[in-house]
Amino acid sequence: MAASDFEIRRENTRLTEYNPKADYAIVIPGLSDQVNGGLSDACRRVAEEGTKNQCEVLELIDLRTGRCRFNELGNYDEVGSRKFWDFIERYSNDRFAFIHSHPTDGFLSSTDMQTFAGNVQIQIMISTSYDGFKRIAYGNVKKPGVLLDLYYENDFKPLRNRLRDGVLEMVDYRFEFEKLKVEIAINEFANLGFWEVDGRV
């Protein structure tokens, strides 16, 4: 998914690099060792491939088997082409983890959360920096077709008022808007858990 201003500014503006000594492991309670192993292997692969190609890399991991069912190389700040959307439409009864790399700190963007919230097939959303800082949202509360900008309209009013009143500059407003959208979406849709796992060494 596309990196937002929020994802870029949240924590770390420097590009990261794949580190073979880093810990890319994922351990989500309630999932089998086989599935957690598949998620962990995918995190390592997308980080390594992302570093090699300086792009975001996506893998969809089947939550029954732990196997990769779809992969894609994106560009520097986004991944998830028409092929991805066609795939999840074709396999509407299956459940996946969407694992992808971000070139900076790996924080989930509002576009990531839009995909996570609006698609029943995507039960886990994971982003990782190339060097192993992972964010994991896990949930089965979904609103297909949701547009988070409209869905959270009332939550954004105080922020818009601060922009209107000149308290915030536009660049700061955009950052705060993205930050709020991600945080609200995590609180609502990651009903089975949200983790930040630092595997950097």
PyMOL CGO cylinders between C-alpha atoms (Angstrom):
from pymol import cmd
from pymol.cgo import CYLINDER

trace = [
    CYLINDER, 0.00, 0.00, 0.00, 1.10, 3.58, -0.52, 0.3, 1, 1, 1, 1, 1, 1,
    CYLINDER, 1.10, 3.58, -0.52, 3.27, 5.19, 2.13, 0.3, 1, 1, 1, 1, 1, 1,
    CYLINDER, 3.27, 5.19, 2.13, 1.67, 8.34, 3.52, 0.3, 1, 1, 1, 1, 1, 1,
    CYLINDER, 1.67, 8.34, 3.52, 3.21, 11.48, 5.01, 0.3, 1, 1, 1, 1, 1, 1,
    CYLINDER, 3.21, 11.48, 5.01, 2.31, 9.92, 8.36, 0.3, 1, 1, 1, 1, 1, 1,
    CYLINDER, 2.31, 9.92, 8.36, 4.22, 6.71, 7.64, 0.3, 1, 1, 1, 1, 1, 1,
    CYLINDER, 4.22, 6.71, 7.64, 7.25, 8.68, 6.51, 0.3, 1, 1, 1, 1, 1, 1,
    CYLINDER, 7.25, 8.68, 6.51, 7.29, 11.21, 9.37, 0.3, 1, 1, 1, 1, 1, 1,
    CYLINDER, 7.29, 11.21, 9.37, 6.03, 9.03, 12.22, 0.3, 1, 1, 1, 1, 1, 1,
    CYLINDER, 6.03, 9.03, 12.22, 9.34, 7.81, 13.51, 0.3, 1, 1, 1, 1, 1, 1,
    CYLINDER, 9.34, 7.81, 13.51, 12.20, 7.47, 11.12, 0.3, 1, 1, 1, 1, 1, 1,
    CYLINDER, 12.20, 7.47, 11.12, 12.89, 9.26, 7.86, 0.3, 1, 1, 1, 1, 1, 1,
    CYLINDER, 12.89, 9.26, 7.86, 16.00, 7.30, 6.94, 0.3, 1, 1, 1, 1, 1, 1,
    CYLINDER, 16.00, 7.30, 6.94, 15.88, 4.40, 4.53, 0.3, 1, 1, 1, 1, 1, 1,
    CYLINDER, 15.88, 4.40, 4.53, 16.43, 1.06, 6.15, 0.3, 1, 1, 1, 1, 1, 1,
    CYLINDER, 16.43, 1.06, 6.15, 18.23, -2.00, 4.83, 0.3, 1, 1, 1, 1, 1, 1,
    CYLINDER, 18.23, -2.00, 4.83, 17.72, -5.74, 5.13, 0.3, 1, 1, 1, 1, 1, 1,
    CYLINDER, 17.72, -5.74, 5.13, 19.81, -7.22, 7.92, 0.3, 1, 1, 1, 1, 1, 1,
    CYLINDER, 19.81, -7.22, 7.92, 20.20, -11.02, 7.89, 0.3, 1, 1, 1, 1, 1, 1,
    CYLINDER, 20.20, -11.02, 7.89, 20.84, -10.93, 11.66, 0.3, 1, 1, 1, 1, 1, 1,
    CYLINDER, 20.84, -10.93, 11.66, 17.54, -9.17, 12.41, 0.3, 1, 1, 1, 1, 1, 1,
    CYLINDER, 17.54, -9.17, 12.41, 14.56, -11.03, 13.85, 0.3, 1, 1, 1, 1, 1, 1,
    CYLINDER, 14.56, -11.03, 13.85, 11.70, -11.09, 11.37, 0.3, 1, 1, 1, 1, 1, 1,
    CYLINDER, 11.70, -11.09, 11.37, 9.68, -13.60, 13.39, 0.3, 1, 1, 1, 1, 1, 1,
    CYLINDER, 9.68, -13.60, 13.39, 5.93, -13.23, 13.83, 0.3, 1, 1, 1, 1, 1, 1,
    CYLINDER, 5.93, -13.23, 13.83, 4.16, -14.99, 16.70, 0.3, 1, 1, 1, 1, 1, 1,
    CYLINDER, 4.16, -14.99, 16.70, 0.42, -14.31, 16.79, 0.3, 1, 1, 1, 1, 1, 1,
    CYLINDER, 0.42, -14.31, 16.79, -1.46, -16.02, 19.62, 0.3, 1, 1, 1, 1, 1, 1,
    CYLINDER, -1.46, -16.02, 19.62, -3.97, -18.60, 18.44, 0.3, 1, 1, 1, 1, 1, 1,
    CYLINDER, -3.97, -18.60, 18.44, -2.30, -19.28, 15.10, 0.3, 1, 1, 1, 1, 1, 1,
    CYLINDER, -2.30, -19.28, 15.10, -0.50, -22.55, 14.45, 0.3, 1, 1, 1, 1, 1, 1,
    CYLINDER, -0.50, -22.55, 14.45, 3.28, -22.81, 14.37, 0.3, 1, 1, 1, 1, 1, 1,
    CYLINDER, 3.28, -22.81, 14.37, 2.98, -23.54, 10.65, 0.3, 1, 1, 1, 1, 1, 1,
    CYLINDER, 2.98, -23.54, 10.65, 1.10, -20.32, 9.96, 0.3, 1, 1, 1, 1, 1, 1,
    CYLINDER, 1.10, -20.32, 9.96, 3.31, -18.20, 12.22, 0.3, 1, 1, 1, 1, 1, 1,
    CYLINDER, 3.31, -18.20, 12.22, 6.33, -19.73, 10.49, 0.3, 1, 1, 1, 1, 1, 1,
    CYLINDER, 6.33, -19.73, 10.49, 4.88, -18.78, 7.10, 0.3, 1, 1, 1, 1, 1, 1,
    CYLINDER, 4.88, -18.78, 7.10, 4.26, -15.22, 8.27, 0.3, 1, 1, 1, 1, 1, 1,
    CYLINDER, 4.26, -15.22, 8.27, 7.81, -14.96, 9.63, 0.3, 1, 1, 1, 1, 1, 1,
    CYLINDER, 7.81, -14.96, 9.63, 9.37, -16.29, 6.42, 0.3, 1, 1, 1, 1, 1, 1,
    CYLINDER, 9.37, -16.29, 6.42, 7.29, -13.82, 4.39, 0.3, 1, 1, 1, 1, 1, 1,
    CYLINDER, 7.29, -13.82, 4.39, 8.43, -10.88, 6.55, 0.3, 1, 1, 1, 1, 1, 1,
    CYLINDER, 8.43, -10.88, 6.55, 12.05, -11.79, 5.91, 0.3, 1, 1, 1, 1, 1, 1,
    CYLINDER, 12.05, -11.79, 5.91, 11.47, -12.24, 2.17, 0.3, 1, 1, 1, 1, 1, 1,
    CYLINDER, 11.47, -12.24, 2.17, 9.66, -8.92, 1.63, 0.3, 1, 1, 1, 1, 1, 1,
    CYLINDER, 9.66, -8.92, 1.63, 12.34, -7.07, 3.59, 0.3, 1, 1, 1, 1, 1, 1,
    CYLINDER, 12.34, -7.07, 3.59, 15.19, -8.65, 1.65, 0.3, 1, 1, 1, 1, 1, 1,
    CYLINDER, 15.19, -8.65, 1.65, 13.49, -8.22, -1.72, 0.3, 1, 1, 1, 1, 1, 1,
    CYLINDER, 13.49, -8.22, -1.72, 12.49, -4.66, -0.88, 0.3, 1, 1, 1, 1, 1, 1,
    CYLINDER, 12.49, -4.66, -0.88, 16.08, -3.73, -0.10, 0.3, 1, 1, 1, 1, 1, 1,
    CYLINDER, 16.08, -3.73, -0.10, 17.37, -5.29, -3.32, 0.3, 1, 1, 1, 1, 1, 1,
    CYLINDER, 17.37, -5.29, -3.32, 14.85, -3.48, -5.50, 0.3, 1, 1, 1, 1, 1, 1,
    CYLINDER, 14.85, -3.48, -5.50, 14.23, -0.35, -3.37, 0.3, 1, 1, 1, 1, 1, 1,
    CYLINDER, 14.23, -0.35, -3.37, 10.49, -0.95, -3.49, 0.3, 1, 1, 1, 1, 1, 1,
    CYLINDER, 10.49, -0.95, -3.49, 7.56, -2.17, -1.47, 0.3, 1, 1, 1, 1, 1, 1,
    CYLINDER, 7.56, -2.17, -1.47, 6.99, -5.91, -1.74, 0.3, 1, 1, 1, 1, 1, 1,
    CYLINDER, 6.99, -5.91, -1.74, 3.74, -7.74, -0.97, 0.3, 1, 1, 1, 1, 1, 1,
    CYLINDER, 3.74, -7.74, -0.97, 2.98, -11.35, -0.07, 0.3, 1, 1, 1, 1, 1, 1,
    CYLINDER, 2.98, -11.35, -0.07, -0.43, -12.79, 0.77, 0.3, 1, 1, 1, 1, 1, 1,
    CYLINDER, -0.43, -12.79, 0.77, -0.12, -15.69, 3.21, 0.3, 1, 1, 1, 1, 1, 1,
    CYLINDER, -0.12, -15.69, 3.21, -2.95, -18.22, 3.49, 0.3, 1, 1, 1, 1, 1, 1,
    CYLINDER, -2.95, -18.22, 3.49, -4.09, -18.30, 7.12, 0.3, 1, 1, 1, 1, 1, 1,
    CYLINDER, -4.09, -18.30, 7.12, -4.96, -22.00, 6.91, 0.3, 1, 1, 1, 1, 1, 1,
    CYLINDER, -4.96, -22.00, 6.91, -1.67, -23.26, 5.51, 0.3, 1, 1, 1, 1, 1, 1,
    CYLINDER, -1.67, -23.26, 5.51, 0.94, -20.55, 6.06, 0.3, 1, 1, 1, 1, 1, 1,
    CYLINDER, 0.94, -20.55, 6.06, 1.83, -20.65, 2.38, 0.3, 1, 1, 1, 1, 1, 1,
    CYLINDER, 1.83, -20.65, 2.38, 2.33, -17.68, 0.07, 0.3, 1, 1, 1, 1, 1, 1,
    CYLINDER, 2.33, -17.68, 0.07, -0.52, -17.51, -2.43, 0.3, 1, 1, 1, 1, 1, 1,
    CYLINDER, -0.52, -17.51, -2.43, 0.30, -14.18, -4.11, 0.3, 1, 1, 1, 1, 1, 1,
    CYLINDER, 0.30, -14.18, -4.11, 3.33, -11.92, -4.34, 0.3, 1, 1, 1, 1, 1, 1,
    CYLINDER, 3.33, -11.92, -4.34, 4.08, -8.65, -6.05, 0.3, 1, 1, 1, 1, 1, 1,
    CYLINDER, 4.08, -8.65, -6.05, 6.83, -6.05, -6.38, 0.3, 1, 1, 1, 1, 1, 1,
    CYLINDER, 6.83, -6.05, -6.38, 5.54, -2.51, -6.24, 0.3, 1, 1, 1, 1, 1, 1,
    CYLINDER, 5.54, -2.51, -6.24, 7.44, 0.74, -6.51, 0.3, 1, 1, 1, 1, 1, 1,
    CYLINDER, 7.44, 0.74, -6.51, 9.19, 2.87, -3.89, 0.3, 1, 1, 1, 1, 1, 1,
    CYLINDER, 9.19, 2.87, -3.89, 6.05, 3.97, -2.06, 0.3, 1, 1, 1, 1, 1, 1,
    CYLINDER, 6.05, 3.97, -2.06, 3.24, 1.59, -2.96, 0.3, 1, 1, 1, 1, 1, 1,
    CYLINDER, 3.24, 1.59, -2.96, 2.26, -1.96, -3.77, 0.3, 1, 1, 1, 1, 1, 1,
    CYLINDER, 2.26, -1.96, -3.77, -1.09, -3.57, -4.55, 0.3, 1, 1, 1, 1, 1, 1,
    CYLINDER, -1.09, -3.57, -4.55, -1.92, -3.41, -8.25, 0.3, 1, 1, 1, 1, 1, 1,
    CYLINDER, -1.92, -3.41, -8.25, -5.04, -4.49, -10.13, 0.3, 1, 1, 1, 1, 1, 1,
    CYLINDER, -5.04, -4.49, -10.13, -3.63, -8.04, -10.03, 0.3, 1, 1, 1, 1, 1, 1,
    CYLINDER, -3.63, -8.04, -10.03, -3.86, -7.99, -6.23, 0.3, 1, 1, 1, 1, 1, 1,
    CYLINDER, -3.86, -7.99, -6.23, -7.47, -6.81, -6.26, 0.3, 1, 1, 1, 1, 1, 1,
    CYLINDER, -7.47, -6.81, -6.26, -8.40, -9.37, -8.90, 0.3, 1, 1, 1, 1, 1, 1,
    CYLINDER, -8.40, -9.37, -8.90, -6.81, -12.10, -6.78, 0.3, 1, 1, 1, 1, 1, 1,
    CYLINDER, -6.81, -12.10, -6.78, -8.67, -11.35, -3.56, 0.3, 1, 1, 1, 1, 1, 1,
    CYLINDER, -8.67, -11.35, -3.56, -11.95, -11.00, -5.47, 0.3, 1, 1, 1, 1, 1, 1,
    CYLINDER, -11.95, -11.00, -5.47, -11.36, -14.42, -7.02, 0.3, 1, 1, 1, 1, 1, 1,
    CYLINDER, -11.36, -14.42, -7.02, -10.65, -16.00, -3.62, 0.3, 1, 1, 1, 1, 1, 1,
    CYLINDER, -10.65, -16.00, -3.62, -13.34, -14.23, -1.63, 0.3, 1, 1, 1, 1, 1, 1,
    CYLINDER, -13.34, -14.23, -1.63, -13.88, -17.16, 0.74, 0.3, 1, 1, 1, 1, 1, 1,
    CYLINDER, -13.88, -17.16, 0.74, -10.21, -17.44, 1.75, 0.3, 1, 1, 1, 1, 1, 1,
    CYLINDER, -10.21, -17.44, 1.75, -8.45, -15.55, 4.53, 0.3, 1, 1, 1, 1, 1, 1,
    CYLINDER, -8.45, -15.55, 4.53, -5.03, -13.97, 4.21, 0.3, 1, 1, 1, 1, 1, 1,
    CYLINDER, -5.03, -13.97, 4.21, -2.31, -12.02, 5.94, 0.3, 1, 1, 1, 1, 1, 1,
    CYLINDER, -2.31, -12.02, 5.94, -1.20, -9.06, 3.84, 0.3, 1, 1, 1, 1, 1, 1,
    CYLINDER, -1.20, -9.06, 3.84, 2.54, -8.72, 4.50, 0.3, 1, 1, 1, 1, 1, 1,
    CYLINDER, 2.54, -8.72, 4.50, 4.51, -5.92, 2.91, 0.3, 1, 1, 1, 1, 1, 1,
    CYLINDER, 4.51, -5.92, 2.91, 7.68, -3.92, 3.31, 0.3, 1, 1, 1, 1, 1, 1,
    CYLINDER, 7.68, -3.92, 3.31, 8.06, -0.19, 3.82, 0.3, 1, 1, 1, 1, 1, 1,
    CYLINDER, 8.06, -0.19, 3.82, 11.39, 1.49, 3.09, 0.3, 1, 1, 1, 1, 1, 1,
    CYLINDER, 11.39, 1.49, 3.09, 11.42, 3.60, 6.27, 0.3, 1, 1, 1, 1, 1, 1,
    CYLINDER, 11.42, 3.60, 6.27, 9.97, 2.79, 9.68, 0.3, 1, 1, 1, 1, 1, 1,
    CYLINDER, 9.97, 2.79, 9.68, 7.30, 0.38, 8.49, 0.3, 1, 1, 1, 1, 1, 1,
    CYLINDER, 7.30, 0.38, 8.49, 4.33, 2.00, 10.20, 0.3, 1, 1, 1, 1, 1, 1,
    CYLINDER, 4.33, 2.00, 10.20, 0.90, 1.10, 8.86, 0.3, 1, 1, 1, 1, 1, 1,
    CYLINDER, 0.90, 1.10, 8.86, -0.43, 3.81, 6.57, 0.3, 1, 1, 1, 1, 1, 1,
    CYLINDER, -0.43, 3.81, 6.57, -4.03, 4.93, 6.19, 0.3, 1, 1, 1, 1, 1, 1,
    CYLINDER, -4.03, 4.93, 6.19, -4.15, 3.11, 2.86, 0.3, 1, 1, 1, 1, 1, 1,
    CYLINDER, -4.15, 3.11, 2.86, -3.04, -0.08, 4.61, 0.3, 1, 1, 1, 1, 1, 1,
    CYLINDER, -3.04, -0.08, 4.61, -5.82, 0.35, 7.15, 0.3, 1, 1, 1, 1, 1, 1,
    CYLINDER, -5.82, 0.35, 7.15, -8.36, 1.09, 4.40, 0.3, 1, 1, 1, 1, 1, 1,
    CYLINDER, -8.36, 1.09, 4.40, -7.49, -2.25, 2.76, 0.3, 1, 1, 1, 1, 1, 1,
    CYLINDER, -7.49, -2.25, 2.76, -7.55, -4.04, 6.11, 0.3, 1, 1, 1, 1, 1, 1,
    CYLINDER, -7.55, -4.04, 6.11, -10.88, -2.56, 7.25, 0.3, 1, 1, 1, 1, 1, 1,
    CYLINDER, -10.88, -2.56, 7.25, -12.71, -2.97, 3.97, 0.3, 1, 1, 1, 1, 1, 1,
    CYLINDER, -12.71, -2.97, 3.97, -11.87, -6.52, 2.94, 0.3, 1, 1, 1, 1, 1, 1,
    CYLINDER, -11.87, -6.52, 2.94, -13.07, -9.65, 4.73, 0.3, 1, 1, 1, 1, 1, 1,
    CYLINDER, -13.07, -9.65, 4.73, -10.28, -11.66, 3.08, 0.3, 1, 1, 1, 1, 1, 1,
    CYLINDER, -10.28, -11.66, 3.08, -7.53, -9.59, 4.75, 0.3, 1, 1, 1, 1, 1, 1,
    CYLINDER, -7.53, -9.59, 4.75, -7.60, -10.61, 8.43, 0.3, 1, 1, 1, 1, 1, 1,
    CYLINDER, -7.60, -10.61, 8.43, -4.01, -9.64, 9.23, 0.3, 1, 1, 1, 1, 1, 1,
    CYLINDER, -4.01, -9.64, 9.23, -2.15, -6.57, 7.99, 0.3, 1, 1, 1, 1, 1, 1,
    CYLINDER, -2.15, -6.57, 7.99, 1.61, -6.55, 8.59, 0.3, 1, 1, 1, 1, 1, 1,
    CYLINDER, 1.61, -6.55, 8.59, 4.13, -3.94, 7.56, 0.3, 1, 1, 1, 1, 1, 1,
    CYLINDER, 4.13, -3.94, 7.56, 7.84, -4.29, 8.17, 0.3, 1, 1, 1, 1, 1, 1,
    CYLINDER, 7.84, -4.29, 8.17, 10.72, -1.93, 7.71, 0.3, 1, 1, 1, 1, 1, 1,
    CYLINDER, 10.72, -1.93, 7.71, 13.52, -3.50, 5.72, 0.3, 1, 1, 1, 1, 1, 1,
    CYLINDER, 13.52, -3.50, 5.72, 15.54, -3.87, 8.93, 0.3, 1, 1, 1, 1, 1, 1,
    CYLINDER, 15.54, -3.87, 8.93, 12.85, -5.68, 10.91, 0.3, 1, 1, 1, 1, 1, 1,
    CYLINDER, 12.85, -5.68, 10.91, 10.50, -3.31, 12.77, 0.3, 1, 1, 1, 1, 1, 1,
    CYLINDER, 10.50, -3.31, 12.77, 7.05, -4.88, 12.33, 0.3, 1, 1, 1, 1, 1, 1,
    CYLINDER, 7.05, -4.88, 12.33, 3.52, -3.59, 12.90, 0.3, 1, 1, 1, 1, 1, 1,
    CYLINDER, 3.52, -3.59, 12.90, 0.74, -6.18, 13.03, 0.3, 1, 1, 1, 1, 1, 1,
    CYLINDER, 0.74, -6.18, 13.03, -3.02, -5.54, 12.98, 0.3, 1, 1, 1, 1, 1, 1,
    CYLINDER, -3.02, -5.54, 12.98, -5.25, -8.59, 13.42, 0.3, 1, 1, 1, 1, 1, 1,
    CYLINDER, -5.25, -8.59, 13.42, -9.03, -8.48, 13.24, 0.3, 1, 1, 1, 1, 1, 1,
    CYLINDER, -9.03, -8.48, 13.24, -12.24, -9.86, 11.82, 0.3, 1, 1, 1, 1, 1, 1,
    CYLINDER, -12.24, -9.86, 11.82, -14.40, -6.74, 12.16, 0.3, 1, 1, 1, 1, 1, 1,
    CYLINDER, -14.40, -6.74, 12.16, -14.89, -5.52, 8.59, 0.3, 1, 1, 1, 1, 1, 1,
    CYLINDER, -14.89, -5.52, 8.59, -16.87, -2.92, 6.69, 0.3, 1, 1, 1, 1, 1, 1,
    CYLINDER, -16.87, -2.92, 6.69, -16.65, -3.85, 2.99, 0.3, 1, 1, 1, 1, 1, 1,
    CYLINDER, -16.65, -3.85, 2.99, -16.38, -0.82, 0.76, 0.3, 1, 1, 1, 1, 1, 1,
    CYLINDER, -16.38, -0.82, 0.76, -15.73, 1.52, 3.70, 0.3, 1, 1, 1, 1, 1, 1,
    CYLINDER, -15.73, 1.52, 3.70, -14.09, 4.90, 3.01, 0.3, 1, 1, 1, 1, 1, 1,
    CYLINDER, -14.09, 4.90, 3.01, -12.33, 5.83, 6.22, 0.3, 1, 1, 1, 1, 1, 1,
    CYLINDER, -12.33, 5.83, 6.22, -12.35, 9.55, 5.38, 0.3, 1, 1, 1, 1, 1, 1,
    CYLINDER, -12.35, 9.55, 5.38, -16.15, 9.53, 5.34, 0.3, 1, 1, 1, 1, 1, 1,
    CYLINDER, -16.15, 9.53, 5.34, -16.65, 6.86, 8.00, 0.3, 1, 1, 1, 1, 1, 1,
    CYLINDER, -16.65, 6.86, 8.00, -14.74, 8.91, 10.60, 0.3, 1, 1, 1, 1, 1, 1,
    CYLINDER, -14.74, 8.91, 10.60, -16.05, 12.30, 9.46, 0.3, 1, 1, 1, 1, 1, 1,
    CYLINDER, -16.05, 12.30, 9.46, -17.18, 13.33, 12.96, 0.3, 1, 1, 1, 1, 1, 1,
    CYLINDER, -17.18, 13.33, 12.96, -13.82, 12.36, 14.49, 0.3, 1, 1, 1, 1, 1, 1,
    CYLINDER, -13.82, 12.36, 14.49, -12.03, 14.66, 12.06, 0.3, 1, 1, 1, 1, 1, 1,
    CYLINDER, -12.03, 14.66, 12.06, -14.12, 17.79, 12.75, 0.3, 1, 1, 1, 1, 1, 1,
    CYLINDER, -14.12, 17.79, 12.75, -11.99, 19.12, 15.66, 0.3, 1, 1, 1, 1, 1, 1,
    CYLINDER, -11.99, 19.12, 15.66, -8.87, 18.73, 13.53, 0.3, 1, 1, 1, 1, 1, 1,
    CYLINDER, -8.87, 18.73, 13.53, -10.49, 20.51, 10.59, 0.3, 1, 1, 1, 1, 1, 1,
    CYLINDER, -10.49, 20.51, 10.59, -11.54, 23.32, 12.92, 0.3, 1, 1, 1, 1, 1, 1,
    CYLINDER, -11.54, 23.32, 12.92, -7.91, 23.75, 14.00, 0.3, 1, 1, 1, 1, 1, 1,
    CYLINDER, -7.91, 23.75, 14.00, -6.92, 24.09, 10.34, 0.3, 1, 1, 1, 1, 1, 1,
    CYLINDER, -6.92, 24.09, 10.34, -9.76, 26.54, 9.66, 0.3, 1, 1, 1, 1, 1, 1,
    CYLINDER, -9.76, 26.54, 9.66, -8.80, 28.64, 12.69, 0.3, 1, 1, 1, 1, 1, 1,
    CYLINDER, -8.80, 28.64, 12.69, -5.16, 28.81, 11.62, 0.3, 1, 1, 1, 1, 1, 1,
    CYLINDER, -5.16, 28.81, 11.62, -3.88, 26.75, 14.55, 0.3, 1, 1, 1, 1, 1, 1,
    CYLINDER, -3.88, 26.75, 14.55, -2.45, 24.17, 12.14, 0.3, 1, 1, 1, 1, 1, 1,
    CYLINDER, -2.45, 24.17, 12.14, -0.58, 24.68, 8.89, 0.3, 1, 1, 1, 1, 1, 1,
    CYLINDER, -0.58, 24.68, 8.89, -1.71, 22.47, 6.00, 0.3, 1, 1, 1, 1, 1, 1,
    CYLINDER, -1.71, 22.47, 6.00, 1.37, 20.23, 6.18, 0.3, 1, 1, 1, 1, 1, 1,
    CYLINDER, 1.37, 20.23, 6.18, 0.80, 19.62, 9.90, 0.3, 1, 1, 1, 1, 1, 1,
    CYLINDER, 0.80, 19.62, 9.90, -2.91, 19.09, 9.34, 0.3, 1, 1, 1, 1, 1, 1,
    CYLINDER, -2.91, 19.09, 9.34, -2.22, 16.41, 6.73, 0.3, 1, 1, 1, 1, 1, 1,
    CYLINDER, -2.22, 16.41, 6.73, 0.16, 14.65, 9.10, 0.3, 1, 1, 1, 1, 1, 1,
    CYLINDER, 0.16, 14.65, 9.10, -2.26, 14.80, 12.04, 0.3, 1, 1, 1, 1, 1, 1,
    CYLINDER, -2.26, 14.80, 12.04, -5.15, 13.71, 9.82, 0.3, 1, 1, 1, 1, 1, 1,
    CYLINDER, -5.15, 13.71, 9.82, -3.29, 10.59, 8.67, 0.3, 1, 1, 1, 1, 1, 1,
    CYLINDER, -3.29, 10.59, 8.67, -2.14, 9.82, 12.20, 0.3, 1, 1, 1, 1, 1, 1,
    CYLINDER, -2.14, 9.82, 12.20, -5.66, 10.07, 13.61, 0.3, 1, 1, 1, 1, 1, 1,
    CYLINDER, -5.66, 10.07, 13.61, -7.15, 7.98, 10.81, 0.3, 1, 1, 1, 1, 1, 1,
    CYLINDER, -7.15, 7.98, 10.81, -4.66, 5.16, 11.37, 0.3, 1, 1, 1, 1, 1, 1,
    CYLINDER, -4.66, 5.16, 11.37, -5.05, 5.20, 15.14, 0.3, 1, 1, 1, 1, 1, 1,
    CYLINDER, -5.05, 5.20, 15.14, -8.85, 5.15, 15.03, 0.3, 1, 1, 1, 1, 1, 1,
    CYLINDER, -8.85, 5.15, 15.03, -8.87, 2.37, 12.44, 0.3, 1, 1, 1, 1, 1, 1,
    CYLINDER, -8.87, 2.37, 12.44, -6.46, 0.26, 14.51, 0.3, 1, 1, 1, 1, 1, 1,
    CYLINDER, -6.46, 0.26, 14.51, -8.67, 0.71, 17.58, 0.3, 1, 1, 1, 1, 1, 1,
    CYLINDER, -8.67, 0.71, 17.58, -11.80, -0.31, 15.71, 0.3, 1, 1, 1, 1, 1, 1,
    CYLINDER, -11.80, -0.31, 15.71, -10.68, -2.97, 13.26, 0.3, 1, 1, 1, 1, 1, 1,
    CYLINDER, -10.68, -2.97, 13.26, -7.70, -4.66, 14.94, 0.3, 1, 1, 1, 1, 1, 1,
    CYLINDER, -7.70, -4.66, 14.94, -10.08, -6.27, 17.43, 0.3, 1, 1, 1, 1, 1, 1,
    CYLINDER, -10.08, -6.27, 17.43, -7.96, -9.42, 17.77, 0.3, 1, 1, 1, 1, 1, 1,
    CYLINDER, -7.96, -9.42, 17.77, -4.74, -7.58, 18.49, 0.3, 1, 1, 1, 1, 1, 1,
    CYLINDER, -4.74, -7.58, 18.49, -2.22, -4.95, 17.49, 0.3, 1, 1, 1, 1, 1, 1,
    CYLINDER, -2.22, -4.95, 17.49, 1.51, -5.39, 18.03, 0.3, 1, 1, 1, 1, 1, 1,
    CYLINDER, 1.51, -5.39, 18.03, 4.69, -3.46, 17.35, 0.3, 1, 1, 1, 1, 1, 1,
    CYLINDER, 4.69, -3.46, 17.35, 7.62, -5.87, 17.27, 0.3, 1, 1, 1, 1, 1, 1,
    CYLINDER, 7.62, -5.87, 17.27, 11.17, -4.55, 17.04, 0.3, 1, 1, 1, 1, 1, 1,
    CYLINDER, 11.17, -4.55, 17.04, 13.42, -7.16, 15.47, 0.3, 1, 1, 1, 1, 1, 1,
    CYLINDER, 13.42, -7.16, 15.47, 16.23, -4.75, 14.67, 0.3, 1, 1, 1, 1, 1, 1,
    CYLINDER, 16.23, -4.75, 14.67, 19.76, -5.50, 15.87, 0.3, 1, 1, 1, 1, 1, 1,
]
cmd.load_cgo(trace, "trace")
